[in-house]
Amino acid sequence: MIDELPIQYWNSETERNAYNAAFYELGFRWHWDREIYCQLLREGHDGIERVSHYLNTHQPHLLRAYDAKFLAEVIEQKKEEHQKRELDSGAMKRRYFNWAETRGAELGA
């Protein structure tokens, strides 16, 4: 069943999970589920716009210390690294993205 889903779904899932891996790597305790991610897709044309919108609406306390555009650019850069790594390693062939397996990620208490 999982292999029957459209390729657009897998592209957006890979991107969404790459964002989650970037948050994890940067020490943010955020997780974008499909619902949040789909809402953000409607909010902007590019990743920096979407992340900035999320910061303004869900994490405004961070904007007292950091510029939204700066944080969005850092997150977007990390997301791109994770997404490229997964695509280069054949994530599309595997049809899933396990962000916990990305380089440097550790799980556990």
Buried (B, 14 or more C-beta within 10 A) or exposed (E): EEEEEEEEEBEBBBBBBBBBBBBBBEEBEBEBEEEBBEBBEEBBEEBBBBBBBBBBEEBEEBEEEEEBEEBBBBBBEBBBBBBEBBBEEEBBEEBEBEBEEBEEEEEEE
